[in-house]
Amino acid sequence: MAPLPRSFYDRDVVLVARELLGMVLMRRSPRGLTSGLIVETESYLADGDAACHASRGKTRSNRAMFGPPGRAYVYPIHSRYCLNAVTQPKGTASAVLIRAVEPLEGIELMQARRNRQKPRELTRGPGRLCEAFDIDRRLDHCDLTSPSRLWICRHPDGNLSDAEIETSKRIGVTSDHELPLRFLIRGN
């Protein structure tokens, strides 16, 4: 499955976050291929968003957020990692956090990595997702537009309608948590 082009990411972060729903996250590792349907995302804005990691400027840790678009920004939190897709033109530090996927391929590999059997427990939440997909800082700056180690592609069933997408406040942040920048597939 062909990865999404760079032009997909080189747009408004909120639009990209909504349109990533229903796409497929792919991860190729030495142990095998894992994939999952993206079912939950959150936007982090370049301007006026205190919860965005780049709100205090560029650092060695967050420099992937500054582009180019279509790169992975992977950061550590609570002994785990979180995966973001960098959006907008190079130099504009915005990104979409991939919060959850519905497992599609490589479920046995995900179960072994997470030491869990129930599919619902494998990739619900950004830390669990990264553990199940073997995503860590080694994939920071990874080009999501190249089908090598980590990429995102279209699902064969096509795009979701607005009626299938739910919007809510972000969760797990202490600043600007009231902003309606969390998106999920309704009923998933």
Buried (B, 14 or more C-beta within 10 A) or exposed (E): EEBBEBEBBBBEBBEBBBBBBBBBBBBBBEEEEBBBBBBBBBBBBBEEBEBBBBBEEEEEEBBBBBBBBBBBBBBBEEEBBBBBBBBBBEEBBBBBBBBBBBBBBBBEBBBEBBEBEEBEBBBBBBBBBBBBBBBBEEBBBBBBBEBEBBBBBBBEEEEBEEEBBBBEEBEBBEEBBEBEBBBBBEEB
